[in-house]
Amino acid sequence: MVILVVNCGSSSIKYQLFNMTDESVLAKGLVERIGLEGAQLTHQPAGKEKVVLTADIKNHSIGIKMVLEALTHAEHGVLKSMQEINAIGHRVVHGAEKFADSVLITPQVMDALEECIDLAPLHNPPNILGINACAELMPKTPQVGVFDTAFHQTMPKYSFLYGLPYEAYEKYGVRRYGFHGTSHRYVSQRAGELMDEHITNLRIITCHLGNGASIAAVKHGKSVDTSMGFTPLEGLVMGTRCGEIDPAIITYLMKKEGLTPDQIDTYLNKKSGVLGLSGISSDFRDIEEAANEGNERAQLALDVFAYKVRKYIGGYVAAMGGVDAIVFTAGLGENSVSMRDKICQGLEFLGTRIDPVKNNVRGKATEISVDGAKVKIFVIPTNEELVIARDTEQICANLV
């Protein structure tokens, strides 16, 4: 089965084409600056040169059409026609409580996605645009929605409820939803494979650390808690997001700085995090470089981030009654040798310690804890696209 995986942002489309016979990637690429000047498609066929195409890409429908044309192009394509695509899998950010699993896209599902827009106004609309664009161009090809929030729908009520009047949950769905679920699901399963243990026997803490960052407590294969909440703003200090703060700070700053609701939203989501602390950048590589040159605020930003991660790990050990493995994934988690080491300093009481030689690795699935450690520490590159492709294949196997 050949499956196209699509991830639509507000002005972008990421895609990968899988041959599910061996789960190989036939091609991948990115459409960017949709609706803006300088729009382009970067297309990478497997085993061939990268192709960059510039065009006036006014909307997602035109972008999807360009993707299909690139995939079937005589020179840089990998398919003879788009009829060879058996199914399409879409990343959808928010499924609220409506979806605990990936689903076949139907008119009823589309109605439910529309209802979730209030919970993810920046993410769900482009996800919906991508689904509609594919339906327009390939009306007979089945489509599947895979939700960032679905994996966390196993959280118990005492874990996801806030200390607000219960009516806020009943009327408006105010609760912890969690995000990065597809990533947490993939790397926790891979950890079980690397340990040669069934995931239902394990307690795993997965650390998805990038510009956006979250941690999940995965007990016996199910998410029981996660750091992101009602929105991706809660939890860890991130690239530009503040993470958890005293709610009273919001109204305090609004009064002191004369900020509107939209302005305080920008302040917390775009100007805070390690960018706000360091005053340098939201990119951890820039901050680490500045810290190495003696910049105190850069060092402070790294210290705050590492402390918050370590604090969450400790909390999730308590929540699960122990831990068998800790996993680092995503851009920072997979590639920063120094940050992994910094986070794990102080976790020795768990019966674990990083091996400095093993830890000298980037982007490779491997154990980095010392030999014989009671709690294993892993680096595992995430692969959300493969999870989407697998779910799509499973759901559509009897339809094509």
C-alpha positions in Angstrom: 0.0 0.0 0.0 1.2 3.5 -0.9 0.3 6.2 1.6 0.7 9.9 1.5 1.1 11.5 4.9 0.1 15.2 5.1 0.8 17.8 7.8 -0.8 21.2 7.1 0.2 24.3 8.9 -1.3 27.8 8.4 1.0 28.5 5.5 2.8 25.2 4.9 2.3 21.6 3.9 4.8 18.9 5.0 4.4 15.5 3.3 6.0 12.1 3.0 5.0 9.3 0.7 5.4 5.7 2.1 5.6 2.3 0.5 4.2 0.3 3.3 5.5 -3.0 2.0 8.8 -2.1 3.7 7.8 1.2 5.3 10.3 3.0 3.0 9.9 6.7 2.2 9.6 7.2 -1.5 9.6 11.0 -1.4 9.1 13.9 1.1 8.9 17.6 0.9 7.6 20.9 2.1 5.3 23.6 0.6 5.9 26.9 2.4 4.7 30.5 2.4 1.3 29.5 1.1 -0.7 32.7 0.3 2.5 34.8 0.7 5.2 36.2 -1.6 8.1 33.8 -2.3 6.0 30.6 -2.0 7.8 27.4 -3.0 7.8 23.6 -3.0 10.9 21.7 -1.9 10.6 18.1 -3.1 13.0 15.3 -2.2 12.6 12.0 -4.1 14.4 9.0 -2.6 17.8 8.6 -4.3 17.4 11.7 -6.4 18.4 15.3 -6.3 16.3 17.8 -4.3 14.0 19.9 -6.5 12.9 23.5 -5.5 9.9 24.9 -7.4 8.6 28.5 -6.9 5.1 29.5 -7.8 2.1 31.6 -6.8 0.6 29.2 -4.2 -2.5 31.1 -3.2 -4.1 28.3 -1.0 -3.7 24.8 0.3 -5.6 23.3 -2.6 -3.0 24.7 -5.1 -0.2 23.5 -2.7 -1.6 19.9 -2.6 -2.0 19.9 -6.4 1.7 20.9 -6.7 2.7 18.0 -4.3 0.7 15.5 -6.4 2.3 16.9 -9.6 5.8 16.6 -8.1 5.1 13.0 -7.0 4.0 12.0 -10.5 6.5 14.2 -12.6 8.3 12.4 -15.4 11.7 13.4 -14.1 11.6 13.9 -10.4 8.4 12.0 -9.6 8.2 8.5 -8.0 4.7 7.5 -9.2 3.1 7.1 -12.6 -0.1 8.6 -11.5 -1.8 9.8 -8.3 -4.1 6.8 -8.6 -1.2 4.8 -7.2 -1.8 6.5 -3.8 -4.0 4.2 -1.9 -4.8 6.4 1.1 -3.9 9.7 2.7 -3.1 10.2 6.4 -3.4 13.6 8.0 -1.9 15.0 11.2 -4.7 16.7 13.1 -3.7 18.6 16.2 -6.9 18.6 18.3 -9.5 16.0 18.6 -10.7 17.0 22.1 -12.6 14.2 23.8 -14.2 13.2 20.5 -11.4 11.0 19.2 -9.3 8.6 21.3 -8.0 6.8 18.2 -7.2 7.6 14.6 -10.3 7.5 12.4 -11.5 7.3 8.8 -12.5 10.8 7.6 -16.2 11.0 7.0 -18.6 14.0 6.8 -19.5 13.4 10.5 -15.8 13.5 11.4 -15.4 16.8 9.5 -18.2 18.3 11.5 -16.5 17.2 14.7 -13.2 18.8 13.6 -15.1 22.0 12.9 -16.4 21.9 16.5 -12.8 21.6 17.8 -11.6 24.8 16.2 -12.3 26.8 19.3 -9.8 24.6 21.2 -7.1 24.9 18.5 -7.8 28.0 16.4 -4.3 28.2 15.0 -3.9 24.5 14.1 -7.2 22.8 13.3 -8.3 25.2 10.4 -5.2 24.4 8.3 -5.6 20.7 9.1 -9.2 20.9 7.8 -8.0 22.8 4.7 -5.6 20.1 3.9 -8.2 17.4 4.2 -10.7 19.3 2.0 -8.0 20.0 -0.6 -7.1 16.3 -0.9 -10.8 15.4 -1.1 -11.2 17.8 -3.9 -8.3 16.5 -5.9 -8.7 12.8 -5.0 -12.3 12.3 -4.1 -12.2 8.5 -4.2 -9.0 8.1 -2.0 -9.8 7.3 1.6 -8.4 9.7 4.2 -7.5 9.1 7.9 -7.2 11.6 10.7 -4.4 11.0 13.3 -4.7 13.2 16.4 -2.0 14.8 18.5 -4.4 14.6 21.5 -5.6 11.0 21.0 -2.8 9.2 22.8 -3.5 11.2 26.0 -7.2 10.3 26.1 -6.3 7.5 28.5 -5.5 10.0 31.2 -7.7 9.5 34.3 -10.1 12.3 35.3 -8.1 13.2 38.4 -5.1 13.8 36.1 -6.7 16.0 33.4 -9.1 18.1 35.5 -8.1 21.6 36.7 -9.2 23.0 40.0 -11.9 25.2 38.4 -15.6 25.0 38.8 -16.7 21.7 37.3 -19.0 23.6 34.9 -16.0 25.0 33.0 -15.2 21.4 32.0 -18.9 20.5 31.3 -19.7 23.6 29.3 -16.5 24.5 27.6 -14.3 21.4 27.7 -11.6 23.1 29.9 -9.3 20.3 30.9 -5.8 19.0 30.2 -5.6 17.5 26.7 -1.9 17.2 26.0 -0.1 17.2 22.7 2.8 15.5 20.8 0.8 12.3 21.5 1.9 10.6 18.2 5.5 11.2 19.2 5.1 10.0 22.8 3.3 6.9 21.5 6.0 6.1 19.0 9.0 6.5 21.2 7.5 4.7 24.2 6.8 1.7 21.9 10.3 1.8 20.5 11.7 1.9 24.0 9.9 -1.4 24.8 11.3 -2.9 21.6 14.8 -1.9 22.6 14.4 -3.3 26.1 12.9 -6.5 24.6 9.9 -6.0 26.9 6.2 -5.7 26.1 5.2 -2.1 26.7 2.3 -3.2 28.9 5.0 -4.3 31.5 6.8 -1.0 31.5 6.6 2.5 33.1 8.2 5.0 30.7 8.8 8.7 30.8 9.1 10.2 27.4 10.7 13.6 26.9 9.8 15.3 23.6 12.2 18.2 23.8 12.3 20.7 21.0 11.2 24.3 20.4 7.9 23.0 21.7 8.5 20.5 24.5 6.4 18.1 26.6 6.8 15.1 28.8 4.5 12.2 29.2 4.1 9.4 31.8 3.3 6.2 29.9 2.3 3.4 32.3 1.7 0.0 30.8 1.4 1.5 27.3 -1.0 4.2 28.2 -0.6 7.9 28.8 -1.5 8.7 32.4 -0.2 12.3 32.5 1.5 14.8 30.3 2.9 18.3 30.8 1.0 20.3 28.1 -2.5 21.1 29.1 -5.6 22.8 27.7 -3.2 24.3 25.1 0.5 23.7 24.2 1.4 26.7 26.4 1.4 24.8 29.7 4.2 22.7 31.2 7.9 23.1 30.4 9.7 26.3 29.6 10.0 26.1 25.8 11.6 28.0 22.9 9.2 31.0 23.1 6.5 29.7 25.5 6.5 30.4 29.2 5.2 27.0 30.3 3.4 26.8 33.7 3.1 30.0 35.6 0.9 31.5 38.4 -2.3 32.5 36.6 -2.4 35.7 38.5 0.7 36.8 36.6 -1.4 37.2 33.5 -3.8 39.8 34.8 -1.0 41.5 36.7 1.1 42.0 33.6 -2.0 43.0 31.6 -2.6 45.8 34.0 1.0 46.9 34.4 1.9 46.8 30.7 -1.6 47.8 29.4 -1.8 44.6 27.3 -4.9 43.4 25.5 -5.9 39.7 25.6 -4.3 39.2 22.2 -1.1 41.0 23.3 -0.7 38.9 26.5 -1.2 35.8 24.4 1.6 36.9 22.1 3.7 37.7 25.2 3.3 34.3 26.7 3.5 32.3 23.5 6.0 34.2 21.3 8.2 36.3 23.6 8.8 34.1 26.6 10.5 30.7 27.2 14.3 30.5 26.8 14.0 33.4 24.3 12.7 35.7 27.0 15.0 34.4 29.7 18.2 34.5 27.6 17.4 37.6 25.5 19.3 35.8 22.7 17.3 33.2 20.8 14.7 30.5 20.9 17.1 28.1 19.4 18.9 26.1 22.0 22.0 25.8 19.9 22.5 29.6 19.9 21.9 29.7 23.7 24.3 26.8 24.4 27.0 28.6 22.2 26.4 31.9 24.1 26.5 30.1 27.5 29.9 28.5 26.5 31.2 32.0 25.8 30.2 33.1 29.4 26.8 34.7 28.8 25.1 34.4 32.3 21.5 34.8 31.1 22.0 32.1 28.4 23.3 29.8 31.1 20.4 30.7 33.3 17.9 29.8 30.5 19.6 26.4 30.1 19.5 25.8 33.9 15.8 26.7 34.2 14.9 24.4 31.3 16.9 21.4 32.6 15.5 21.9 36.1 11.9 22.0 34.9 12.4 18.8 32.9 14.1 17.0 35.8 11.3 18.2 38.1 8.6 16.7 35.8 10.5 13.5 35.6 10.5 13.2 39.4 6.8 14.0 39.5 6.0 11.3 37.0 8.0 8.7 38.8 5.8 9.3 41.8 2.6 9.3 39.6 3.5 5.9 38.2 4.9 4.4 41.3 8.3 4.0 39.7 10.0 4.1 36.3 11.7 1.6 34.0 13.0 3.9 31.3 13.4 7.6 30.4 13.4 8.5 26.7 14.8 11.7 25.0 13.4 12.6 21.6 12.7 15.5 19.2 15.3 18.1 18.1 16.9 19.0 21.4 16.3 15.6 23.0 17.9 13.7 20.1 20.8 16.0 19.5 22.0 17.9 22.6 24.5 15.8 24.5 25.0 18.5 27.1 21.3 19.1 27.8 20.6 15.3 28.3 23.5 15.2 30.7 22.4 18.3 32.6 18.8 17.0 32.9 19.9 13.6 34.3 22.3 15.1 36.9 20.4 14.5 40.2 18.4 11.5 39.0 21.0 9.0 40.4 18.6 8.2 43.3 16.4 6.4 40.7 19.3 4.0 40.1 20.3 5.5 36.8 23.2 7.5 35.4 24.2 8.6 31.9 27.3 7.0 30.4 29.3 9.9 28.9 30.7 7.8 26.1 27.3 6.3 25.1 25.7 9.8 25.4 28.0 11.2 22.7 25.4 10.4 20.1 22.9 12.4 17.9 19.8 11.3 16.2 20.3 7.5 16.7 18.2 5.1 18.7 20.4 3.8 21.5 20.7 3.4 25.2 22.9 6.0 26.9 22.7 4.8 30.6 25.6 3.1 32.3 25.7 -0.7 32.1 23.5 -2.4 34.6 21.4 0.7 35.4 18.1 -0.1 37.1 16.4 2.6 35.0 17.4 2.7 31.3 17.9 6.0 29.5 17.4 6.1 25.8 17.8 8.5 22.8 15.1 7.6 20.3 14.4 9.7 17.2 10.7 10.3 16.8 8.8 9.3 13.6 5.3 10.7 13.8 4.9 10.4 10.0 5.4 6.6 10.2 2.8 6.3 13.0 0.4 8.2 10.8 1.2 5.9 7.8 0.8 2.8 9.9 -2.6 3.9 11.4 -3.8 4.9 7.9 -2.8 1.5 6.5 -4.5 -0.4 9.3 -7.8 1.6 8.9 -7.8 1.5 5.1 -6.6 -2.1 4.6 -10.1 -3.4 3.8 -11.1 -0.3 1.8 -8.6 -0.3 -1.1 
